[in-house]
Amino acid sequence: MTTFAAGAASILALTVASLGVPALAQTQEAPPPQVDAPPAAAAPVQPTAPQPLQESVAAVINDEIVSSYDLMQRMRLLMATSGMQPTQENLPQIEQEALRSLVDEHLQMQELRRVEKQQKITIISTDKEVDEQIGDIAQSNKMTAEQLQQSLVQQGIGLDTWRAQLRADSSWQSWIQGRYGSRLRIGEDQIKAYQRRLAESAAKPQYQISEVFLDASRVGGMEVAVNGATQLIGQMQQGAPFAAVARQFSGSATAANGGDVGWVNQGEMPTEVDAALEQLRPGQLSKPIQVKDGVYIIYLRDKRAGSKTAIVDLKQVAAPLAADATQAQIDAATKLLTDLKPKISSCQTLETAAGKVDGLVAGDLGEAEITDLAPAFQEAANKLDVGQISDPIRTDAGMHLIAVCGKRQGGANAPNHDQIENRLRGQQLALIAKRYLRDLRNQATIETR
């Protein structure tokens, strides 16, 4: 510990388990997840009588001071809301995360106040709006706002500490959404590409997961991230709810949802995570998974076999032929289609190009499940990517060119167009917010003591 070491005993005296805040820390009804090869449990620190806090400067952010009292309060709040037990081993990690969150919030609020003054608009959440947030949190956990706040007070947490965190988070999210949300355009090509990836992996196993991601650049390097992940796994094995830990420690966009990623196919996550998922059973936690820019902890909630249903959107050009056509007729039709194929640049130009050739008929076949297509068409639809065109295909009705204009996962669990658009929009907004905050950090003068 640093300058506020004199007050550490006050934190260690808090037995979070006995005075826990279920409204904040309880996020799932499932039992604590198992972990393959769990780390040795850290010995809890024996509680001691709280001592008076000796206030000093913990950090200075652009001339704004974060006191050791502010930091101590944030550490208490972090433990209460994540369900973590303070130990000699994890206390430095809790301190570092508390300090990082305070620095980020000061930078965010400084930027919001600057924008409010410059543009003469209101961005920062009012007291009434913060009260409404508290009411919503309490109601979702079957408590009154008074009960929820009293449980924090019992743990030595000033309500101003929690309100400041809620205000900063909601104000920042509103600003990012308001500034960039209306400008952000998710193109149909992005949605179709996402659908195509889902379709291509539809037959592979699917995993319902939650994640904690420790960004190595944010926490102080890869070694710190790995050690921090190991500590968090140990805490979750001792009962800290995964979702509560994710909200406080994860650097992923899913942190706000308690790390809930939902159902993913192979290929959607980094290859190192895919490899770990293959070894996990539902209800298990992964070991720390190191990727190029940080460390993942994955909780596998459920697993299911992949769906073999894929839906394709097809167009065709056909040269009609009788089932008993002569070889000369088949060869002539094949040549017509072979010569036409290079002239078709996309699904949009197919019918125009075919209309210039006598004896050919072009049309939109619409969407269909691949398994419902004729065998010859199935093979082409499975093999071709979106935008590609088959070689001539012989059927009893003639010779055909098949163009794949779209491909998506089928079945009841497949996300629809709007769900995919919202997911992509959320990912982009989270990336924008991350870059914005990174730029504020780079421009700021930050001194930690």
C-alpha positions as CSV (number, residue, x, y, z in Angstrom):
1,M,0.0,0.0,0.0
2,T,1.1,3.6,-0.5
3,T,0.4,6.8,1.4
4,F,-2.9,5.7,2.9
5,A,-1.4,2.5,4.5
6,A,-2.3,3.8,7.9
7,G,-6.0,3.4,7.0
8,A,-5.7,0.0,5.4
9,A,-6.7,-1.7,8.6
10,S,-10.0,0.1,8.4
11,I,-10.6,-1.6,5.0
12,L,-9.4,-5.0,6.2
13,A,-11.7,-4.7,9.2
14,L,-14.7,-4.8,6.8
15,T,-16.0,-8.3,6.5
16,V,-17.6,-8.0,3.2
17,A,-19.2,-11.4,3.3
18,S,-21.1,-10.7,6.5
19,L,-22.2,-7.2,5.6
20,G,-22.4,-7.7,1.8
21,V,-24.7,-5.7,-0.4
22,P,-26.8,-8.3,-2.2
23,A,-28.5,-5.6,-4.3
24,L,-25.1,-4.8,-5.8
25,A,-23.1,-7.9,-5.6
26,Q,-25.7,-10.6,-6.2
27,T,-26.1,-11.0,-10.0
28,Q,-26.7,-14.7,-10.6
29,E,-28.5,-17.6,-8.9
30,A,-26.1,-20.2,-10.1
31,P,-23.6,-21.7,-7.6
32,P,-20.0,-20.4,-7.7
33,P,-18.4,-21.6,-10.9
34,Q,-15.8,-24.3,-10.9
35,V,-12.4,-23.7,-12.4
36,D,-10.1,-26.1,-14.0
37,A,-7.0,-26.3,-11.7
38,P,-8.2,-23.5,-9.3
39,P,-5.5,-21.3,-7.7
40,A,-4.7,-21.8,-4.1
41,A,-7.1,-19.7,-2.0
42,A,-5.5,-16.6,-0.5
43,A,-5.6,-16.4,3.3
44,P,-8.1,-13.8,4.4
45,V,-6.8,-10.9,6.5
46,Q,-7.9,-11.1,10.1
47,P,-10.2,-8.2,10.9
48,T,-8.9,-5.5,13.2
49,A,-10.6,-2.5,14.8
50,P,-11.1,0.3,12.4
51,Q,-8.6,3.2,12.8
52,P,-9.1,6.8,11.9
53,L,-8.2,7.6,8.4
54,Q,-5.1,9.8,7.9
55,E,-5.9,11.8,4.8
56,S,-3.2,12.6,2.2
57,V,-3.0,13.0,-1.6
58,A,-3.3,9.8,-3.6
59,A,-3.3,11.4,-7.0
60,V,-3.6,14.6,-8.9
61,I,-5.5,14.7,-12.2
62,N,-5.1,18.1,-14.1
63,D,-4.8,19.9,-10.8
64,E,-7.8,18.0,-9.2
65,I,-6.9,16.1,-6.1
66,V,-7.9,12.5,-5.2
67,S,-7.3,12.1,-1.5
68,S,-6.4,8.9,0.3
69,Y,-9.9,9.1,1.8
70,D,-11.5,9.2,-1.6
71,L,-9.4,6.2,-2.6
72,M,-10.2,4.3,0.6
73,Q,-13.9,4.9,0.0
74,R,-13.7,3.7,-3.6
75,M,-11.9,0.6,-2.5
76,R,-14.7,-0.2,0.0
77,L,-17.3,0.4,-2.7
78,L,-15.5,-1.8,-5.1
79,M,-15.3,-4.7,-2.6
80,A,-19.0,-4.3,-1.6
81,T,-20.2,-4.2,-5.2
82,S,-18.0,-7.0,-6.5
83,G,-18.3,-9.3,-3.4
84,M,-14.5,-9.6,-3.1
85,Q,-13.0,-10.5,0.2
86,P,-9.9,-8.3,1.2
87,T,-6.7,-10.3,1.5
88,Q,-3.0,-9.4,1.7
89,E,-2.7,-10.8,-1.8
90,N,-5.6,-9.0,-3.6
91,L,-5.6,-5.6,-1.7
92,P,-2.9,-4.1,-4.0
93,Q,-5.1,-5.1,-7.0
94,I,-8.2,-3.6,-5.4
95,E,-6.3,-0.4,-4.7
96,Q,-5.0,-0.1,-8.3
97,E,-8.4,-0.7,-9.8
98,A,-10.0,1.8,-7.4
99,L,-7.4,4.4,-8.3
100,R,-7.7,3.8,-12.1
101,S,-11.5,4.1,-11.9
102,L,-11.2,7.4,-10.0
103,V,-8.7,8.8,-12.5
104,D,-11.0,7.8,-15.4
105,E,-14.0,9.4,-13.8
106,H,-12.2,12.7,-13.0
107,L,-11.1,12.8,-16.7
108,Q,-14.6,12.1,-17.9
109,M,-16.2,14.7,-15.6
110,Q,-13.6,17.3,-16.5
111,E,-14.4,16.7,-20.2
112,L,-18.1,16.8,-19.7
113,R,-17.9,20.1,-17.8
114,R,-15.7,21.5,-20.5
115,V,-18.3,20.5,-23.2
116,E,-21.2,21.8,-21.1
117,K,-19.5,25.2,-20.8
118,Q,-18.4,25.4,-24.4
119,Q,-21.6,24.2,-26.0
120,K,-24.0,25.6,-23.3
121,I,-25.8,22.3,-23.0
122,T,-26.6,20.0,-20.0
123,I,-24.9,16.5,-20.1
124,I,-24.1,15.7,-16.4
125,S,-26.8,13.7,-14.7
126,T,-28.9,15.6,-12.1
127,D,-29.4,14.6,-8.5
128,K,-33.0,13.5,-9.5
129,E,-31.6,11.3,-12.3
130,V,-29.1,9.7,-10.0
131,D,-31.9,9.0,-7.5
132,E,-33.9,7.3,-10.2
133,Q,-30.9,5.1,-11.0
134,I,-30.6,4.1,-7.4
135,G,-34.3,3.4,-7.3
136,D,-34.1,1.1,-10.4
137,I,-31.1,-0.8,-8.9
138,A,-33.0,-1.3,-5.6
139,Q,-36.2,-2.4,-7.3
140,S,-34.4,-4.9,-9.5
141,N,-33.0,-6.5,-6.3
142,K,-36.3,-6.3,-4.4
143,M,-35.1,-3.7,-2.0
144,T,-36.1,-0.1,-1.3
145,A,-33.6,2.7,-2.0
146,E,-33.3,3.4,1.7
147,Q,-32.4,-0.3,2.4
148,L,-29.9,-0.3,-0.3
149,Q,-28.2,2.9,0.8
150,Q,-28.2,1.8,4.5
151,S,-26.4,-1.4,3.6
152,L,-23.6,0.7,2.1
153,V,-23.5,3.0,5.1
154,Q,-23.1,0.0,7.4
155,Q,-19.9,-0.9,5.5
156,G,-18.4,2.5,6.1
157,I,-19.1,3.7,2.5
158,G,-20.2,7.3,2.1
159,L,-23.2,7.6,-0.2
160,D,-21.5,10.5,-2.0
161,T,-18.9,7.9,-3.2
162,W,-21.5,5.7,-4.8
163,R,-23.5,8.6,-6.2
164,A,-20.4,10.1,-7.8
165,Q,-19.6,6.8,-9.5
166,L,-23.2,6.5,-10.8
167,R,-23.3,10.1,-12.0
168,A,-20.0,9.8,-13.9
169,D,-20.9,6.5,-15.6
170,S,-24.4,7.6,-16.7
171,S,-23.3,11.0,-17.8
172,W,-20.4,9.6,-19.9
173,Q,-22.5,7.0,-21.5
174,S,-25.2,9.6,-22.4
175,W,-22.6,11.9,-23.9
176,I,-21.0,9.1,-26.1
177,Q,-24.4,8.0,-27.2
178,G,-25.6,11.5,-27.9
179,R,-22.5,12.7,-29.7
180,Y,-21.8,9.6,-31.8
181,G,-25.0,7.4,-31.8
182,S,-26.9,9.4,-34.4
183,R,-23.8,9.6,-36.7
184,L,-22.9,6.0,-36.5
185,R,-24.1,4.1,-39.5
186,I,-24.0,0.3,-39.6
187,G,-24.0,-0.7,-43.3
188,E,-25.8,-3.6,-44.8
189,D,-22.5,-5.0,-45.9
190,Q,-21.4,-5.2,-42.3
191,I,-24.6,-6.9,-41.3
192,K,-24.4,-9.4,-44.2
193,A,-20.8,-10.1,-43.3
194,Y,-21.8,-10.9,-39.7
195,Q,-24.6,-13.1,-41.0
196,R,-22.2,-14.9,-43.3
197,R,-19.8,-15.6,-40.5
198,L,-22.6,-17.0,-38.4
199,A,-23.8,-19.2,-41.3
200,E,-20.3,-20.5,-42.0
201,S,-19.9,-21.5,-38.3
202,A,-23.5,-22.6,-37.8
203,A,-22.7,-26.3,-37.7
204,K,-20.0,-25.8,-35.0
205,P,-20.6,-25.9,-31.3
206,Q,-22.0,-22.8,-29.7
207,Y,-21.2,-21.4,-26.3
208,Q,-23.1,-19.2,-23.9
209,I,-20.4,-17.2,-22.0
210,S,-19.6,-14.4,-19.7
211,E,-16.2,-12.6,-19.8
212,V,-13.8,-10.5,-17.7
213,F,-11.1,-8.9,-19.8
214,L,-8.1,-7.2,-18.2
215,D,-6.5,-4.8,-20.7
216,A,-2.8,-5.1,-20.3
217,S,-2.1,-1.5,-21.3
218,R,-4.6,-0.2,-18.7
219,V,-3.6,-2.4,-15.7
220,G,0.2,-1.9,-16.1
221,G,1.4,-4.7,-18.4
222,M,0.8,-8.4,-19.2
223,E,2.3,-9.8,-16.1
224,V,0.1,-7.6,-13.9
225,A,-3.0,-8.6,-16.0
226,V,-2.2,-12.4,-15.6
227,N,-1.6,-12.0,-11.8
228,G,-4.8,-9.9,-11.5
229,A,-6.8,-12.5,-13.4
230,T,-5.5,-15.3,-11.1
231,Q,-6.5,-13.2,-8.0
232,L,-10.0,-12.7,-9.5
233,I,-10.5,-16.3,-10.2
234,G,-9.6,-17.2,-6.6
235,Q,-12.2,-14.7,-5.4
236,M,-14.9,-16.0,-7.6
237,Q,-14.1,-19.5,-6.4
238,Q,-14.8,-18.3,-2.9
239,G,-18.1,-16.9,-3.8
240,A,-17.7,-13.4,-5.5
241,P,-20.4,-13.3,-8.2
242,F,-18.9,-13.3,-11.7
243,A,-21.2,-10.6,-13.0
244,A,-20.3,-8.2,-10.1
245,V,-16.6,-8.8,-10.6
246,A,-17.0,-8.2,-14.3
247,R,-18.7,-4.8,-13.7
248,Q,-15.9,-3.6,-11.5
249,F,-12.8,-5.0,-13.1
250,S,-13.5,-5.9,-16.8
251,G,-12.2,-3.6,-19.5
252,S,-14.6,-5.1,-22.1
253,A,-17.8,-3.4,-23.5
254,T,-19.8,-6.2,-21.8
255,A,-18.8,-5.0,-18.3
256,A,-21.9,-2.9,-18.0
257,N,-24.0,-6.1,-18.5
258,G,-22.0,-8.1,-15.9
259,G,-19.7,-9.6,-18.6
260,D,-22.6,-11.3,-20.4
261,V,-21.5,-12.0,-24.0
262,G,-24.4,-14.3,-24.8
263,W,-24.2,-17.1,-27.4
264,V,-21.0,-17.2,-29.5
265,N,-19.8,-19.4,-32.3
266,Q,-16.3,-20.6,-32.9
267,G,-14.4,-17.8,-34.6
268,E,-16.1,-14.9,-32.9
269,M,-13.7,-14.8,-30.0
270,P,-9.9,-14.8,-30.2
271,T,-8.4,-18.1,-31.1
272,E,-6.9,-18.6,-27.6
273,V,-10.4,-18.2,-26.1
274,D,-11.8,-20.7,-28.7
275,A,-9.2,-23.2,-27.7
276,A,-10.1,-22.8,-24.0
277,L,-13.8,-23.1,-24.6
278,E,-13.4,-26.5,-26.2
279,Q,-11.9,-27.8,-22.9
280,L,-14.5,-26.3,-20.5
281,R,-17.7,-27.8,-19.2
282,P,-20.8,-25.7,-18.4
283,G,-20.4,-24.1,-15.0
284,Q,-16.6,-23.9,-15.2
285,L,-14.3,-20.9,-15.1
286,S,-11.3,-20.8,-17.4
287,K,-7.7,-20.3,-16.2
288,P,-6.3,-16.9,-17.3
289,I,-6.3,-16.8,-21.1
290,Q,-3.6,-14.6,-22.4
291,V,-4.2,-12.8,-25.8
292,K,-2.1,-10.2,-27.6
293,D,-3.5,-7.2,-25.7
294,G,-4.6,-8.6,-22.3
295,V,-6.1,-11.5,-20.4
296,Y,-9.5,-13.1,-20.5
297,I,-11.4,-15.0,-17.8
298,I,-14.3,-16.9,-19.4
299,Y,-17.2,-18.4,-17.5
300,L,-19.0,-21.1,-19.7
301,R,-22.6,-20.9,-18.7
302,D,-24.0,-23.4,-21.3
303,K,-23.0,-25.2,-24.5
304,R,-25.1,-26.6,-27.4
305,A,-24.5,-28.4,-30.6
306,G,-24.5,-26.2,-33.7
307,S,-27.4,-25.8,-36.0
308,K,-27.0,-27.3,-39.5
309,T,-29.5,-24.8,-40.8
310,A,-28.2,-22.0,-43.0
311,I,-30.3,-19.7,-45.1
312,V,-29.1,-18.4,-48.5
313,D,-30.5,-15.7,-50.7
314,L,-30.0,-16.8,-54.4
315,K,-30.4,-15.5,-57.9
316,Q,-30.0,-17.6,-61.0
317,V,-29.5,-17.4,-64.8
318,A,-31.0,-20.4,-66.6
319,A,-30.8,-21.8,-70.1
320,P,-33.9,-24.0,-70.4
321,L,-33.3,-27.5,-71.6
322,A,-35.4,-30.6,-71.7
323,A,-34.4,-33.5,-69.5
324,D,-33.5,-35.5,-72.6
325,A,-31.6,-32.7,-74.4
326,T,-28.8,-33.8,-76.7
327,Q,-25.2,-33.4,-75.8
328,A,-24.8,-30.7,-78.4
329,Q,-27.7,-28.7,-76.8
330,I,-26.1,-29.1,-73.4
331,D,-22.7,-28.0,-74.7
332,A,-24.3,-24.9,-76.3
333,A,-26.1,-23.9,-73.2
334,T,-23.0,-24.5,-71.1
335,K,-21.0,-22.2,-73.4
336,L,-23.6,-19.4,-73.2
337,L,-23.4,-19.5,-69.3
338,T,-19.6,-19.8,-69.2
339,D,-19.2,-16.8,-71.5
340,L,-21.7,-14.8,-69.4
341,K,-20.2,-15.5,-66.0
342,P,-17.3,-13.1,-66.2
343,K,-19.7,-10.3,-67.2
344,I,-21.7,-10.6,-64.0
345,S,-19.9,-8.3,-61.4
346,S,-22.5,-8.7,-58.6
347,C,-26.0,-9.9,-57.7
348,Q,-27.3,-6.4,-58.7
349,T,-25.9,-6.7,-62.3
350,L,-26.9,-10.4,-62.9
351,E,-30.3,-9.8,-64.4
352,T,-29.1,-6.9,-66.6
353,A,-26.2,-8.9,-68.0
354,A,-28.4,-12.0,-68.6
355,G,-31.0,-9.9,-70.4
356,K,-28.5,-9.1,-73.2
357,V,-28.2,-12.8,-74.2
358,D,-30.9,-14.5,-76.2
359,G,-32.1,-17.8,-74.8
360,L,-31.4,-17.1,-71.1
361,V,-33.8,-16.4,-68.3
362,A,-32.7,-14.6,-65.0
363,G,-34.6,-14.3,-61.8
364,D,-34.5,-14.0,-58.0
365,L,-35.0,-17.2,-56.1
366,G,-35.3,-15.5,-52.8
367,E,-34.2,-17.0,-49.4
368,A,-34.3,-20.7,-48.7
369,E,-32.7,-23.1,-46.3
370,I,-29.8,-24.9,-47.9
371,T,-31.2,-28.2,-46.9
372,D,-34.4,-27.5,-49.0
373,L,-32.5,-26.8,-52.2
374,A,-32.0,-29.3,-55.0
375,P,-28.8,-31.4,-54.4
376,A,-26.9,-29.7,-57.2
377,F,-27.8,-26.3,-55.8
378,Q,-27.0,-27.3,-52.2
379,E,-23.4,-28.1,-53.1
380,A,-22.9,-24.7,-54.7
381,A,-24.7,-22.8,-52.0
382,N,-22.5,-24.4,-49.3
383,K,-19.3,-23.8,-51.1
384,L,-19.8,-20.3,-52.4
385,D,-19.3,-17.1,-50.4
386,V,-21.7,-14.2,-50.7
387,G,-21.2,-12.4,-54.0
388,Q,-19.8,-15.5,-55.8
389,I,-21.3,-17.2,-58.8
390,S,-21.3,-20.9,-59.5
391,D,-20.1,-22.7,-62.7
392,P,-22.9,-24.0,-64.9
393,I,-25.1,-26.6,-63.1
394,R,-27.2,-29.2,-64.9
395,T,-30.7,-30.0,-63.7
396,D,-33.7,-31.6,-65.4
397,A,-34.9,-28.1,-66.2
398,G,-31.8,-26.8,-67.9
399,M,-28.4,-25.3,-67.2
400,H,-28.0,-22.8,-64.4
401,L,-25.7,-20.2,-62.9
402,I,-26.3,-19.7,-59.2
403,A,-25.3,-16.4,-57.4
404,V,-25.2,-16.3,-53.6
405,C,-26.5,-12.9,-52.7
406,G,-26.8,-13.5,-48.9
407,K,-26.1,-16.1,-46.3
408,R,-27.2,-16.2,-42.7
409,Q,-27.7,-18.6,-39.8
410,G,-31.1,-20.1,-39.6
411,G,-33.0,-21.6,-36.7
412,A,-34.9,-20.1,-33.7
413,N,-31.7,-19.0,-32.0
414,A,-30.3,-17.0,-34.9
415,P,-30.1,-13.2,-34.3
416,N,-32.3,-11.2,-36.6
417,H,-31.2,-8.2,-38.7
418,D,-32.0,-5.6,-35.9
419,Q,-30.3,-7.6,-33.2
420,I,-27.1,-7.8,-35.3
421,E,-27.3,-4.1,-36.1
422,N,-27.7,-3.2,-32.4
423,R,-24.8,-5.5,-31.4
424,L,-22.5,-4.0,-34.0
425,R,-23.5,-0.5,-33.0
426,G,-22.8,-1.2,-29.4
427,Q,-19.4,-2.6,-30.2
428,Q,-18.5,0.5,-32.2
429,L,-19.8,2.9,-29.5
430,A,-17.7,1.0,-26.9
431,L,-14.6,1.3,-29.0
432,I,-15.2,5.0,-29.6
433,A,-15.6,5.6,-25.8
434,K,-12.4,3.6,-25.1
435,R,-10.4,5.7,-27.6
436,Y,-11.9,8.9,-26.4
437,L,-10.9,8.1,-22.8
438,R,-7.4,7.0,-23.9
439,D,-6.9,10.3,-25.7
440,L,-8.0,12.2,-22.5
441,R,-5.4,10.2,-20.5
442,N,-2.7,10.9,-23.0
443,Q,-3.4,14.7,-22.9
444,A,-3.8,14.9,-19.1
445,T,-1.3,15.5,-16.4
446,I,-1.7,12.6,-14.0
447,E,0.4,12.2,-10.9
448,T,0.0,9.3,-8.5
449,R,1.6,9.3,-5.1
